Amino acid sequence: MTTYTPRELAAELGYTNESRPGQVVRRYLRERYPEHTGLWMLDEAEADDVRANVPRA
């Protein structure tokens, strides 16, 4: 099973100049999944959700 980090998805979406890599993705994830705690390791469905809802840079 493939997993993704917010940093990887942010780079895929073109966010390469963030002061904290992956910040835009983590912001979206915190709003979408408020019950989550800990590190973000996203499965394919969650990664697809990010790709569909976080605009490209």
C-alpha distance matrix in Angstrom:
0.0 3.8 6.5 10.1 13.5 16.7 18.2 15.9 16.2 20.0 20.4 18.8 21.3 24.1 24.8 25.7 28.9 28.0 29.7 26.6 23.6 21.2 24.1 24.3 20.6 21.1 24.4 22.9 20.1 23.0 24.9 22.2 20.8 23.9 23.0 20.1 21.1 19.7 17.2 15.1 11.3 10.4 7.6 8.2 11.2 12.7 12.5 14.2 16.7 17.5 18.0 20.3 22.3 22.8 25.4 25.1 27.4
3.8 0.0 3.8 6.9 10.4 13.6 14.8 12.2 12.7 16.4 16.7 15.1 17.8 20.4 21.2 22.0 25.3 24.5 26.3 23.4 20.2 17.9 21.0 21.2 17.7 18.5 21.9 20.5 18.1 21.2 23.2 20.7 19.7 22.9 22.5 19.4 20.3 18.7 15.7 13.2 9.6 8.5 6.4 6.7 10.4 11.2 10.0 12.1 14.8 15.0 15.3 18.0 19.9 20.0 22.3 21.8 23.9
6.5 3.8 0.0 3.8 7.0 10.2 11.8 9.9 10.4 13.9 14.8 13.8 16.2 18.8 18.9 19.8 22.8 21.6 23.3 20.1 17.1 14.7 17.6 18.1 14.6 15.0 18.5 17.4 14.9 17.7 20.0 17.9 16.8 19.7 19.4 16.1 16.8 15.1 12.1 9.5 5.9 5.2 4.8 6.7 9.8 9.3 8.3 11.3 13.3 12.9 13.9 16.8 18.1 17.8 20.5 20.1 22.0
10.1 6.9 3.8 0.0 3.8 6.7 8.2 6.3 6.9 10.2 11.2 10.6 12.8 15.3 15.2 16.2 19.1 17.9 19.7 16.6 13.5 11.1 14.2 14.6 11.3 12.1 15.5 14.7 12.7 15.7 18.1 16.4 15.8 18.6 18.9 15.6 16.2 14.5 11.1 8.1 5.6 4.9 6.5 7.7 10.4 8.9 6.8 10.3 12.0 10.6 11.6 14.9 15.8 14.9 17.4 16.9 18.5
13.5 10.4 7.0 3.8 0.0 3.8 5.3 5.3 6.4 8.6 10.1 10.8 12.5 14.4 13.4 14.2 16.6 15.0 16.4 13.1 10.3 8.0 11.0 12.1 9.1 9.3 13.0 13.1 11.2 13.7 16.5 15.6 14.9 17.1 17.7 14.3 14.3 12.3 8.7 6.1 5.3 6.2 9.2 10.9 13.0 10.5 8.7 12.4 13.2 10.9 12.5 15.8 15.9 14.3 16.9 16.5 17.4
16.7 13.6 10.2 6.7 3.8 0.0 3.8 5.5 5.2 6.0 8.6 9.8 10.4 12.2 10.7 12.1 14.1 12.0 13.7 10.6 7.9 4.7 7.4 8.3 5.5 6.1 9.6 9.9 8.8 11.3 13.9 13.5 13.5 15.5 16.9 13.8 14.1 12.6 9.5 6.8 7.8 7.9 11.2 12.5 13.7 10.6 8.8 12.1 12.1 9.1 10.9 14.1 13.4 11.3 13.9 13.7 14.4
18.2 14.8 11.8 8.2 5.3 3.8 0.0 3.8 5.5 5.2 6.3 8.6 9.9 10.7 8.9 9.2 11.4 9.9 11.5 8.8 5.4 3.9 7.6 9.1 7.7 8.7 11.9 12.7 12.3 14.5 17.0 17.1 17.2 18.9 20.4 17.2 16.9 14.9 11.6 9.8 10.3 11.0 14.0 14.9 16.7 13.9 11.5 14.6 15.1 11.9 12.8 16.3 15.8 13.1 14.8 13.8 13.7
15.9 12.2 9.9 6.3 5.3 5.5 3.8 0.0 3.8 5.5 5.3 6.2 8.7 10.0 9.7 10.0 13.1 12.5 14.7 12.3 8.6 7.2 11.0 11.5 9.5 11.3 14.4 14.4 13.8 16.7 18.9 18.3 18.5 20.8 22.1 18.9 19.1 17.1 13.5 11.1 10.4 10.3 12.5 12.7 15.0 13.0 9.9 12.7 14.2 11.4 11.4 15.2 15.6 13.3 14.8 13.3 13.9
16.2 12.7 10.4 6.9 6.4 5.2 5.5 3.8 0.0 3.8 5.4 4.9 6.2 8.6 8.7 10.4 13.5 12.7 15.4 13.2 9.8 7.2 10.3 9.7 7.2 9.9 12.6 11.7 11.6 14.9 16.5 15.6 16.4 19.0 20.7 17.9 18.8 17.5 14.3 11.2 10.8 9.5 11.5 11.2 12.7 10.6 7.3 9.7 10.9 7.8 7.7 11.4 11.8 9.7 11.4 10.3 11.6
20.0 16.4 13.9 10.2 8.6 6.0 5.2 5.5 3.8 0.0 3.8 5.4 5.1 6.3 5.1 7.3 9.9 9.1 12.1 10.5 7.2 5.1 7.8 7.0 6.1 9.1 11.1 11.0 11.9 14.7 16.1 16.1 17.3 19.4 21.5 18.9 19.5 18.4 15.4 12.8 13.3 12.5 15.0 14.8 15.9 13.4 10.5 12.4 12.9 9.2 9.2 12.5 12.0 8.9 10.0 8.6 8.8
20.4 16.7 14.8 11.2 10.1 8.6 6.3 5.3 5.4 3.8 0.0 3.8 5.3 5.0 5.1 5.5 9.1 9.6 12.7 11.7 8.0 7.6 10.7 10.4 9.9 12.7 14.8 14.8 15.6 18.4 19.9 19.8 20.9 23.1 25.0 22.2 22.6 21.0 17.7 15.3 15.2 14.6 16.7 16.2 17.9 16.0 12.6 14.4 15.6 12.2 11.3 14.8 15.0 12.0 12.1 9.7 9.4
18.8 15.1 13.8 10.6 10.8 9.8 8.6 6.2 4.9 5.4 3.8 0.0 3.8 5.5 7.5 8.8 12.4 13.0 16.3 15.1 11.5 10.2 13.2 12.1 10.8 14.0 16.1 15.2 15.9 19.2 20.3 19.5 20.9 23.5 25.4 22.7 23.6 22.3 19.0 16.1 15.4 14.0 15.3 13.9 15.7 14.4 10.7 11.7 13.6 10.7 8.8 12.3 13.4 11.1 11.1 8.6 9.6
21.3 17.8 16.2 12.8 12.5 10.4 9.9 8.7 6.2 5.1 5.3 3.8 0.0 3.8 5.9 8.6 11.6 12.0 15.6 14.8 11.7 10.0 12.1 10.0 9.4 13.1 14.3 13.2 14.7 17.8 18.4 17.9 19.8 22.3 24.7 22.4 23.6 22.8 19.9 16.9 16.9 15.1 16.7 15.3 16.2 14.5 11.2 11.6 12.6 9.4 7.4 10.3 10.8 8.0 7.5 4.9 6.3
24.1 20.4 18.8 15.3 14.4 12.2 10.7 10.0 8.6 6.3 5.0 5.5 3.8 0.0 3.8 5.7 8.7 10.1 13.8 13.8 10.9 10.5 12.4 10.8 11.3 14.7 15.7 15.4 17.2 20.0 20.7 20.7 22.6 24.8 27.3 24.9 25.7 24.6 21.7 19.0 19.3 18.1 19.9 18.7 19.8 18.1 14.7 15.4 16.3 13.0 11.2 13.9 13.9 10.7 9.4 6.0 5.0
24.8 21.2 18.9 15.2 13.4 10.7 8.9 9.7 8.7 5.1 5.1 7.5 5.9 3.8 0.0 3.8 5.9 6.4 10.1 10.2 7.7 7.7 9.1 8.0 9.4 12.3 13.1 13.6 15.5 17.7 18.8 19.4 21.1 22.8 25.4 23.0 23.5 22.3 19.6 17.4 18.3 17.6 20.1 19.6 20.5 18.1 15.2 16.5 16.7 13.1 12.3 15.0 14.2 10.6 9.9 7.6 5.6
25.7 22.0 19.8 16.2 14.2 12.1 9.2 10.0 10.4 7.3 5.5 8.8 8.6 5.7 3.8 0.0 3.8 5.9 9.0 9.7 7.2 8.8 10.6 10.8 12.1 14.5 15.7 16.7 18.2 20.3 21.8 22.5 23.9 25.3 27.7 25.1 25.0 23.4 20.4 18.6 19.4 19.3 21.8 21.5 23.0 20.7 17.6 19.2 19.9 16.2 15.5 18.5 17.9 14.3 13.6 11.0 8.6
28.9 25.3 22.8 19.1 16.6 14.1 11.4 13.1 13.5 9.9 9.1 12.4 11.6 8.7 5.9 3.8 0.0 3.8 6.5 8.5 7.6 9.9 10.6 11.1 13.4 15.2 15.9 17.5 19.4 20.8 22.2 23.5 25.0 25.9 28.5 26.0 25.7 24.2 21.6 20.3 21.6 21.8 24.6 24.6 25.8 23.2 20.4 22.2 22.3 18.5 18.2 20.8 19.7 15.9 15.1 12.9 9.9
28.0 24.5 21.6 17.9 15.0 12.0 9.9 12.5 12.7 9.1 9.6 13.0 12.0 10.1 6.4 5.9 3.8 0.0 3.8 5.2 5.2 7.4 7.1 8.3 10.9 12.1 12.6 14.7 16.5 17.5 19.1 20.7 22.0 22.6 25.2 22.8 22.4 21.0 18.7 17.7 19.5 19.9 23.1 23.5 24.5 21.4 19.1 21.2 20.8 17.0 17.4 20.0 18.3 14.6 14.5 13.2 10.6
29.7 26.3 23.3 19.7 16.4 13.7 11.5 14.7 15.4 12.1 12.7 16.3 15.6 13.8 10.1 9.0 6.5 3.8 0.0 3.8 6.2 9.1 8.2 10.5 13.1 13.2 13.7 16.5 17.9 18.2 20.2 22.3 23.1 23.2 25.5 23.2 22.1 20.6 18.6 18.3 20.5 21.5 24.9 25.9 26.9 23.6 21.6 24.0 23.5 19.7 20.6 23.2 21.3 17.7 18.0 16.9 14.3
26.6 23.4 20.1 16.6 13.1 10.6 8.8 12.3 13.2 10.5 11.7 15.1 14.8 13.8 10.2 9.7 8.5 5.2 3.8 0.0 3.8 6.3 5.7 8.9 10.7 10.2 11.4 14.3 15.1 15.4 17.9 19.7 20.1 20.2 22.3 19.7 18.6 16.8 14.8 14.6 16.9 18.2 21.7 23.0 24.0 20.7 19.0 21.7 21.1 17.5 18.9 21.6 19.8 16.4 17.5 16.8 14.9
23.6 20.2 17.1 13.5 10.3 7.9 5.4 8.6 9.8 7.2 8.0 11.5 11.7 10.9 7.7 7.2 7.6 5.2 6.2 3.8 0.0 3.8 5.6 8.1 9.0 9.5 11.5 13.6 14.2 15.4 17.8 18.9 19.4 20.3 22.2 19.4 18.7 16.8 14.1 13.2 14.8 15.8 19.0 20.0 21.3 18.3 16.1 18.8 18.7 15.1 16.0 19.1 17.8 14.5 15.5 14.4 13.0
21.2 17.9 14.7 11.1 8.0 4.7 3.9 7.2 7.2 5.1 7.6 10.2 10.0 10.5 7.7 8.8 9.9 7.4 9.1 6.3 3.8 0.0 3.8 5.6 5.4 6.2 8.7 10.2 10.5 12.2 14.6 15.3 15.9 17.1 19.2 16.4 16.2 14.8 12.1 10.4 12.2 12.6 15.9 16.9 17.8 14.7 12.7 15.4 15.1 11.5 12.9 15.8 14.5 11.4 13.2 12.7 12.1
24.1 21.0 17.6 14.2 11.0 7.4 7.6 11.0 10.3 7.8 10.7 13.2 12.1 12.4 9.1 10.6 10.6 7.1 8.2 5.7 5.6 3.8 0.0 3.8 5.4 5.1 6.1 8.7 9.8 10.5 12.6 14.2 15.0 15.6 18.0 15.8 15.6 14.8 12.9 11.7 14.2 14.7 18.1 19.3 19.6 16.1 14.7 17.2 16.1 12.5 14.4 16.7 14.5 11.4 13.2 13.5 12.6
24.3 21.2 18.1 14.6 12.1 8.3 9.1 11.5 9.7 7.0 10.4 12.1 10.0 10.8 8.0 10.8 11.1 8.3 10.5 8.9 8.1 5.6 3.8 0.0 3.8 5.6 5.2 6.5 8.8 10.2 11.2 12.6 14.3 15.3 18.2 16.4 17.1 16.9 15.1 13.1 15.3 14.8 17.8 18.3 18.2 14.9 13.4 15.2 13.7 10.1 11.8 13.6 11.2 7.9 9.6 10.4 10.0
20.6 17.7 14.6 11.3 9.1 5.5 7.7 9.5 7.2 6.1 9.9 10.8 9.4 11.3 9.4 12.1 13.4 10.9 13.1 10.7 9.0 5.4 5.4 3.8 0.0 3.8 5.4 5.2 6.2 8.7 10.1 10.5 11.8 13.5 16.1 13.9 15.0 14.7 12.7 10.1 11.9 11.0 14.1 14.7 14.6 11.2 9.8 12.0 10.6 7.1 9.3 11.5 9.6 7.0 9.8 10.8 11.5
21.1 18.5 15.0 12.1 9.3 6.1 8.7 11.3 9.9 9.1 12.7 14.0 13.1 14.7 12.3 14.5 15.2 12.1 13.2 10.2 9.5 6.2 5.1 5.6 3.8 0.0 3.8 5.4 4.9 6.0 8.6 9.7 10.0 11.0 13.3 11.1 11.6 11.5 10.0 8.1 11.0 11.0 14.5 16.0 15.7 12.0 11.6 14.3 12.6 9.6 12.6 14.5 12.3 10.3 13.3 14.5 15.0
24.4 21.9 18.5 15.5 13.0 9.6 11.9 14.4 12.6 11.1 14.8 16.1 14.3 15.7 13.1 15.7 15.9 12.6 13.7 11.4 11.5 8.7 6.1 5.2 5.4 3.8 0.0 3.8 5.5 5.3 6.6 8.8 10.1 10.4 13.5 12.3 13.1 13.9 13.1 11.5 14.5 14.1 17.4 18.5 17.7 14.0 13.9 15.9 13.5 10.7 13.6 14.7 11.7 9.8 12.5 14.4 14.7
22.9 20.5 17.4 14.7 13.1 9.9 12.7 14.4 11.7 11.0 14.8 15.2 13.2 15.4 13.6 16.7 17.5 14.7 16.5 14.3 13.6 10.2 8.7 6.5 5.2 5.4 3.8 0.0 3.8 5.5 5.3 6.2 8.5 9.9 13.1 12.2 14.0 15.1 14.3 11.8 14.2 12.8 15.5 16.2 14.8 11.4 11.6 12.9 10.1 7.7 10.8 11.3 8.3 7.2 10.5 13.0 14.2
20.1 18.1 14.9 12.7 11.2 8.8 12.3 13.8 11.6 11.9 15.6 15.9 14.7 17.2 15.5 18.2 19.4 16.5 17.9 15.1 14.2 10.5 9.8 8.8 6.2 4.9 5.5 3.8 0.0 3.8 5.4 5.0 5.7 7.7 10.2 8.7 10.8 11.9 11.2 8.7 11.1 9.9 12.8 14.1 12.9 9.1 10.1 12.1 9.5 7.8 11.5 12.4 10.1 9.7 13.4 15.5 16.9
23.0 21.2 17.7 15.7 13.7 11.3 14.5 16.7 14.9 14.7 18.4 19.2 17.8 20.0 17.7 20.3 20.8 17.5 18.2 15.4 15.4 12.2 10.5 10.2 8.7 6.0 5.3 5.5 3.8 0.0 3.8 5.6 5.4 5.2 8.2 7.5 9.1 11.0 11.4 10.0 13.1 12.7 15.7 17.6 16.2 12.5 13.8 15.9 13.0 11.5 15.2 15.8 13.1 12.6 16.0 18.3 19.3
24.9 23.2 20.0 18.1 16.5 13.9 17.0 18.9 16.5 16.1 19.9 20.3 18.4 20.7 18.8 21.8 22.2 19.1 20.2 17.9 17.8 14.6 12.6 11.2 10.1 8.6 6.6 5.3 5.4 3.8 0.0 3.8 5.8 5.7 9.4 10.0 12.3 14.6 15.1 13.3 16.0 14.9 17.4 18.7 16.6 13.2 14.8 16.0 12.6 11.5 15.0 14.8 11.6 11.8 15.0 17.9 19.2
22.2 20.7 17.9 16.4 15.6 13.5 17.1 18.3 15.6 16.1 19.8 19.5 17.9 20.7 19.4 22.5 23.5 20.7 22.3 19.7 18.9 15.3 14.2 12.6 10.5 9.7 8.8 6.2 5.0 5.6 3.8 0.0 3.8 6.1 9.0 9.4 12.5 14.8 15.0 12.6 14.6 12.8 14.7 15.7 13.3 10.2 12.3 13.1 9.6 9.6 13.1 12.6 10.1 11.3 14.8 17.7 19.7
20.8 19.7 16.8 15.8 14.9 13.5 17.2 18.5 16.4 17.3 20.9 20.9 19.8 22.6 21.1 23.9 25.0 22.0 23.1 20.1 19.4 15.9 15.0 14.3 11.8 10.0 10.1 8.5 5.7 5.4 5.8 3.8 0.0 3.8 5.5 5.7 9.2 11.8 12.5 10.6 12.7 11.6 13.6 15.4 13.3 10.1 12.8 14.4 11.4 11.5 15.2 15.3 13.3 14.2 17.9 20.4 22.3
23.9 22.9 19.7 18.6 17.1 15.5 18.9 20.8 19.0 19.4 23.1 23.5 22.3 24.8 22.8 25.3 25.9 22.6 23.2 20.2 20.3 17.1 15.6 15.3 13.5 11.0 10.4 9.9 7.7 5.2 5.7 6.1 3.8 0.0 3.8 5.5 8.2 11.5 13.1 12.2 15.0 14.6 16.9 19.1 17.1 13.9 16.3 18.0 15.0 14.7 18.5 18.5 16.0 16.6 20.1 22.7 24.1
23.0 22.5 19.4 18.9 17.7 16.9 20.4 22.1 20.7 21.5 25.0 25.4 24.7 27.3 25.4 27.7 28.5 25.2 25.5 22.3 22.2 19.2 18.0 18.2 16.1 13.3 13.5 13.1 10.2 8.2 9.4 9.0 5.5 3.8 0.0 3.8 6.6 10.2 12.5 12.2 14.5 14.6 16.6 19.2 17.4 14.5 17.4 19.3 16.6 16.8 20.5 20.8 18.8 19.5 23.2 25.6 27.1
20.1 19.4 16.1 15.6 14.3 13.8 17.2 18.9 17.9 18.9 22.2 22.7 22.4 24.9 23.0 25.1 26.0 22.8 23.2 19.7 19.4 16.4 15.8 16.4 13.9 11.1 12.3 12.2 8.7 7.5 10.0 9.4 5.7 5.5 3.8 0.0 3.8 6.9 8.8 8.5 10.9 11.5 13.9 16.8 15.7 12.6 15.1 17.6 15.4 15.1 18.8 19.8 18.1 18.3 22.0 24.0 25.3
21.1 20.3 16.8 16.2 14.3 14.1 16.9 19.1 18.8 19.5 22.6 23.6 23.6 25.7 23.5 25.0 25.7 22.4 22.1 18.6 18.7 16.2 15.6 17.1 15.0 11.6 13.1 14.0 10.8 9.1 12.3 12.5 9.2 8.2 6.6 3.8 0.0 3.8 6.9 8.2 11.1 12.8 15.6 18.9 18.4 15.2 17.1 20.1 18.3 17.4 21.1 22.5 20.7 20.4 23.9 25.5 26.4
19.7 18.7 15.1 14.5 12.3 12.6 14.9 17.1 17.5 18.4 21.0 22.3 22.8 24.6 22.3 23.4 24.2 21.0 20.6 16.8 16.8 14.8 14.8 16.9 14.7 11.5 13.9 15.1 11.9 11.0 14.6 14.8 11.8 11.5 10.2 6.9 3.8 0.0 3.8 6.6 9.3 12.0 15.0 18.5 18.7 15.6 16.9 20.3 19.1 17.8 21.1 23.1 21.7 20.9 24.3 25.3 26.0
17.2 15.7 12.1 11.1 8.7 9.5 11.6 13.5 14.3 15.4 17.7 19.0 19.9 21.7 19.6 20.4 21.6 18.7 18.6 14.8 14.1 12.1 12.9 15.1 12.7 10.0 13.1 14.3 11.2 11.4 15.1 15.0 12.5 13.1 12.5 8.8 6.9 3.8 0.0 3.8 6.4 9.5 12.8 16.1 16.9 13.8 14.4 18.1 17.4 15.8 18.8 21.2 20.2 19.0 22.3 22.9 23.5
15.1 13.2 9.5 8.1 6.1 6.8 9.8 11.1 11.2 12.8 15.3 16.1 16.9 19.0 17.4 18.6 20.3 17.7 18.3 14.6 13.2 10.4 11.7 13.1 10.1 8.1 11.5 11.8 8.7 10.0 13.3 12.6 10.6 12.2 12.2 8.5 8.2 6.6 3.8 0.0 3.8 6.0 9.6 12.6 13.4 10.2 10.7 14.3 13.7 12.2 15.1 17.6 16.8 15.8 19.2 19.8 20.9
11.3 9.6 5.9 5.6 5.3 7.8 10.3 10.4 10.8 13.3 15.2 15.4 16.9 19.3 18.3 19.4 21.6 19.5 20.5 16.9 14.8 12.2 14.2 15.3 11.9 11.0 14.5 14.2 11.1 13.1 16.0 14.6 12.7 15.0 14.5 10.9 11.1 9.3 6.4 3.8 0.0 3.8 6.7 10.0 11.5 9.2 9.3 13.0 13.4 12.4 14.7 17.4 17.4 16.8 20.0 20.3 21.8
10.4 8.5 5.2 4.9 6.2 7.9 11.0 10.3 9.5 12.5 14.6 14.0 15.1 18.1 17.6 19.3 21.8 19.9 21.5 18.2 15.8 12.6 14.7 14.8 11.0 11.0 14.1 12.8 9.9 12.7 14.9 12.8 11.6 14.6 14.6 11.5 12.8 12.0 9.5 6.0 3.8 0.0 3.8 6.6 7.8 5.5 5.9 9.4 9.9 9.5 11.7 14.1 14.5 14.5 17.7 18.3 20.3
7.6 6.4 4.8 6.5 9.2 11.2 14.0 12.5 11.5 15.0 16.7 15.3 16.7 19.9 20.1 21.8 24.6 23.1 24.9 21.7 19.0 15.9 18.1 17.8 14.1 14.5 17.4 15.5 12.8 15.7 17.4 14.7 13.6 16.9 16.6 13.9 15.6 15.0 12.8 9.6 6.7 3.8 0.0 3.8 5.6 5.4 6.1 8.6 10.0 10.7 12.3 14.3 15.6 16.2 19.3 19.8 22.2
8.2 6.7 6.7 7.7 10.9 12.5 14.9 12.7 11.2 14.8 16.2 13.9 15.3 18.7 19.6 21.5 24.6 23.5 25.9 23.0 20.0 16.9 19.3 18.3 14.7 16.0 18.5 16.2 14.1 17.6 18.7 15.7 15.4 19.1 19.2 16.8 18.9 18.5 16.1 12.6 10.0 6.6 3.8 0.0 3.8 5.5 5.0 6.1 8.6 9.9 10.3 12.2 14.3 15.2 17.9 18.2 21.0
11.2 10.4 9.8 10.4 13.0 13.7 16.7 15.0 12.7 15.9 17.9 15.7 16.2 19.8 20.5 23.0 25.8 24.5 26.9 24.0 21.3 17.8 19.6 18.2 14.6 15.7 17.7 14.8 12.9 16.2 16.6 13.3 13.3 17.1 17.4 15.7 18.4 18.7 16.9 13.4 11.5 7.8 5.6 3.8 0.0 3.8 5.4 5.1 6.2 8.8 9.8 10.5 12.4 14.2 17.1 18.1 21.2
12.7 11.2 9.3 8.9 10.5 10.6 13.9 13.0 10.6 13.4 16.0 14.4 14.5 18.1 18.1 20.7 23.2 21.4 23.6 20.7 18.3 14.7 16.1 14.9 11.2 12.0 14.0 11.4 9.1 12.5 13.2 10.2 10.1 13.9 14.5 12.6 15.2 15.6 13.8 10.2 9.2 5.5 5.4 5.5 3.8 0.0 3.8 5.4 5.0 6.4 8.7 9.9 10.6 11.9 15.2 16.5 19.2
12.5 10.0 8.3 6.8 8.7 8.8 11.5 9.9 7.3 10.5 12.6 10.7 11.2 14.7 15.2 17.6 20.4 19.1 21.6 19.0 16.1 12.7 14.7 13.4 9.8 11.6 13.9 11.6 10.1 13.8 14.8 12.3 12.8 16.3 17.4 15.1 17.1 16.9 14.4 10.7 9.3 5.9 6.1 5.0 5.4 3.8 0.0 3.8 5.3 5.1 6.2 8.6 10.0 10.4 13.2 13.8 16.5
14.2 12.1 11.3 10.3 12.4 12.1 14.6 12.7 9.7 12.4 14.4 11.7 11.6 15.4 16.5 19.2 22.2 21.2 24.0 21.7 18.8 15.4 17.2 15.2 12.0 14.3 15.9 12.9 12.1 15.9 16.0 13.1 14.4 18.0 19.3 17.6 20.1 20.3 18.1 14.3 13.0 9.4 8.6 6.1 5.1 5.4 3.8 0.0 3.8 5.4 5.0 6.1 8.6 10.1 12.4 13.3 16.5
16.7 14.8 13.3 12.0 13.2 12.1 15.1 14.2 10.9 12.9 15.6 13.6 12.6 16.3 16.7 19.9 22.3 20.8 23.5 21.1 18.7 15.1 16.1 13.7 10.6 12.6 13.5 10.1 9.5 13.0 12.6 9.6 11.4 15.0 16.6 15.4 18.3 19.1 17.4 13.7 13.4 9.9 10.0 8.6 6.2 5.0 5.3 3.8 0.0 3.8 5.5 5.2 6.2 8.4 11.4 13.2 16.4
17.5 15.0 12.9 10.6 10.9 9.1 11.9 11.4 7.8 9.2 12.2 10.7 9.4 13.0 13.1 16.2 18.5 17.0 19.7 17.5 15.1 11.5 12.5 10.1 7.1 9.6 10.7 7.7 7.8 11.5 11.5 9.6 11.5 14.7 16.8 15.1 17.4 17.8 15.8 12.2 12.4 9.5 10.7 9.9 8.8 6.4 5.1 5.4 3.8 0.0 3.8 5.4 5.2 5.6 8.9 10.4 13.2
18.0 15.3 13.9 11.6 12.5 10.9 12.8 11.4 7.7 9.2 11.3 8.8 7.4 11.2 12.3 15.5 18.2 17.4 20.6 18.9 16.0 12.9 14.4 11.8 9.3 12.6 13.6 10.8 11.5 15.2 15.0 13.1 15.2 18.5 20.5 18.8 21.1 21.1 18.8 15.1 14.7 11.7 12.3 10.3 9.8 8.7 6.2 5.0 5.5 3.8 0.0 3.8 5.7 5.8 7.7 8.4 11.7
20.3 18.0 16.8 14.9 15.8 14.1 16.3 15.2 11.4 12.5 14.8 12.3 10.3 13.9 15.0 18.5 20.8 20.0 23.2 21.6 19.1 15.8 16.7 13.6 11.5 14.5 14.7 11.3 12.4 15.8 14.8 12.6 15.3 18.5 20.8 19.8 22.5 23.1 21.2 17.6 17.4 14.1 14.3 12.2 10.5 9.9 8.6 6.1 5.2 5.4 3.8 0.0 3.8 6.2 7.7 9.6 13.2
22.3 19.9 18.1 15.8 15.9 13.4 15.8 15.6 11.8 12.0 15.0 13.4 10.8 13.9 14.2 17.9 19.7 18.3 21.3 19.8 17.8 14.5 14.5 11.2 9.6 12.3 11.7 8.3 10.1 13.1 11.6 10.1 13.3 16.0 18.8 18.1 20.7 21.7 20.2 16.8 17.4 14.5 15.6 14.3 12.4 10.6 10.0 8.6 6.2 5.2 5.7 3.8 0.0 3.8 6.2 9.3 12.3
22.8 20.0 17.8 14.9 14.3 11.3 13.1 13.3 9.7 8.9 12.0 11.1 8.0 10.7 10.6 14.3 15.9 14.6 17.7 16.4 14.5 11.4 11.4 7.9 7.0 10.3 9.8 7.2 9.7 12.6 11.8 11.3 14.2 16.6 19.5 18.3 20.4 20.9 19.0 15.8 16.8 14.5 16.2 15.2 14.2 11.9 10.4 10.1 8.4 5.6 5.8 6.2 3.8 0.0 3.8 6.5 9.0
25.4 22.3 20.5 17.4 16.9 13.9 14.8 14.8 11.4 10.0 12.1 11.1 7.5 9.4 9.9 13.6 15.1 14.5 18.0 17.5 15.5 13.2 13.2 9.6 9.8 13.3 12.5 10.5 13.4 16.0 15.0 14.8 17.9 20.1 23.2 22.0 23.9 24.3 22.3 19.2 20.0 17.7 19.3 17.9 17.1 15.2 13.2 12.4 11.4 8.9 7.7 7.7 6.2 3.8 0.0 3.8 6.4
25.1 21.8 20.1 16.9 16.5 13.7 13.8 13.3 10.3 8.6 9.7 8.6 4.9 6.0 7.6 11.0 12.9 13.2 16.9 16.8 14.4 12.7 13.5 10.4 10.8 14.5 14.4 13.0 15.5 18.3 17.9 17.7 20.4 22.7 25.6 24.0 25.5 25.3 22.9 19.8 20.3 18.3 19.8 18.2 18.1 16.5 13.8 13.3 13.2 10.4 8.4 9.6 9.3 6.5 3.8 0.0 3.8
27.4 23.9 22.0 18.5 17.4 14.4 13.7 13.9 11.6 8.8 9.4 9.6 6.3 5.0 5.6 8.6 9.9 10.6 14.3 14.9 13.0 12.1 12.6 10.0 11.5 15.0 14.7 14.2 16.9 19.3 19.2 19.7 22.3 24.1 27.1 25.3 26.4 26.0 23.5 20.9 21.8 20.3 22.2 21.0 21.2 19.2 16.5 16.5 16.4 13.2 11.7 13.2 12.3 9.0 6.4 3.8 0.0
